[in-house]
Amino acid sequence: MKDHDKAAYPEPPRKTPVADKQTSLPNPAVILTNLFYYSVDVPVSTFKGALDSIRSNNKSVYYHQKFRRVPELTDCENGDYLLEERLQSGSGDCEDSPAAEGSSYKQNCAKEIEQFEETSNNFQLRYGDLGAYASGRKCLMKQKERMMADQAQTS
């Protein structure tokens, strides 16, 4: 008994037929593709692979970075941008007060000393009694108590 009717369903060919070439000239698209691949793509990929391997060997971790220190006022030269910025902002004028100003540093840097004392006093009022195991809840409760004490004083 036959499984299929050969007239209705002929057997498939045993070999794949060869494409009929109409011309003997090579395909220009294939030539251009190969030209681009070997002249541009291969060298660029090879160069990038070499760079990536070098970078992976010399990869520095962010916490090993060495940052440049800000120079002191005495190290700055005339017309230096950092010097101008520090003078305009007014910071750094009395950093090394006793050494730079001598015995009159309290008089010359009175404004900075007063600002420092006020800031440290405010910090102590806000966070001084919180201790090592402080939490946001403790900080807010301390702020609430401080505000209630201020309201009691004003009324």
N, C-alpha and C positions, 0 to 999 in steps of 0.2 A: 504494500500500500504506500502511495506517495503522500508526502506531507504537504506538498504544494504543487500548484499547476505551473509548469515552466513557461507556458505561453503567457499567462497573466503576470507572473512574477519571475522574471529572468534572474539568474544568479548574478551577483555583483562581480565586477571585473577582479581578477586576481592581482593585478599590479595597478598602481596609481598611474594614470596617463601623464606623460610629459607635456608641459605647457608648450603650445605652439609659438615659437618666436617668429615674428614677422620680419625682424631686422637683425643684423649681426652686430650693430653698435651697442655698447653697454648703456644701461639706464643712467642718465645724468643725476637723478635724485639719489641713487645709491652712491655714486661717486662723491657728490657734495656731502652727503651724510657721513661717509667714511672720512673724508677730508676734514670736516669739522671735528669729528670725534678724535682723530689722532693728532690734529694740530692744536686744538684748543682744550677739549675736555680732559684728555689724559694728562697733559702737563699740569693743568690747574688742579685736578684732583690729586695728583702726586704731590704737588707743592703744598696743598692744604693738609694732606695727611702727614707730611713731614713736620709742618708747623704745629699741628695738633699734638703730635707725639712729643715734641719739644716742650710745648706748653704744659702738657699733663705731667711731665717730669719736674718742671719748675713751678708748679702751682703753689702759690702762697696762701695761707689761711688768713682770714681777715683779722684775727686777733694777734697775728705776728707782725702787723704793719708797724713801721716806724714813722711817726709823724714828725714833721719839722717843727722845732720849737720856735715860739715867738721871741724875737730878740728883745733885749732890754733897751731902754731909751738911749743908753750910752753907746750901744752897738749900731744904732741907726745912723744913716748918712743923710746929708742935706737933700731935701726933695724926695725922701723915701715915703712911699705910700703908707706903710705901716705906722711910721712916726706921725704922719699927718692925721691918720685915723685915731690913733691913741690920744693925740693932743686935742682933737676935736671932741672926742667922747669924754675926755677928762679922766678916764680910768688909767691907772698905772702911775699917777703923779706921786703918790705917797706910798708905793708898795714897800720900798726899803727906806722908810722914813728916818729912823735913827741913824742909819749909815749914811744916807745921802744928805739929809738936812742938818745933821748934827744935833746940838742941844736945843735948837729952836723948832724942832719938828712938830711939837704939840701946838705951837702957835701957827705955823705955816700950814699944817694939815688938820686944823680944827674941824673944818666942815666934813672931811672924810672920816675922821675919828668919831664924830657925833653920829654920822649916818651909820657907821659900823655898829656902834653901841645900840642905836635904836633898832637896827635890823636884828641883832643878836638877841635883844630883849624881846622883840616880837616873836622870834623863833622859839625862845624859851617859853613864852606864854602859851604858844600854840601847841608845841610838840614836846616840851621839856619833861613833863611828868608821865608821858605815855609809856616809856620804858622800851625794852627790847622786843616785847611781844605785843606791839601796838597793832590795832586793827582800825579799819575805817569807822566802825561803830564807836570805838572809844574816842577817836578824834572828833567825831560829830557830837558826841555827848559832852566832851570837854568844851567844844565851841558853843553848844547850847547853854551850858552852865555859865560860861563867860558872858554871853549875851544877856542872860537873865540877871547876872550880877551888875552889868552895865545899866540895864533898865532900872534896877532897884536903886542904884546910885543917882540916876538922873531924876527919879520921881520922889 
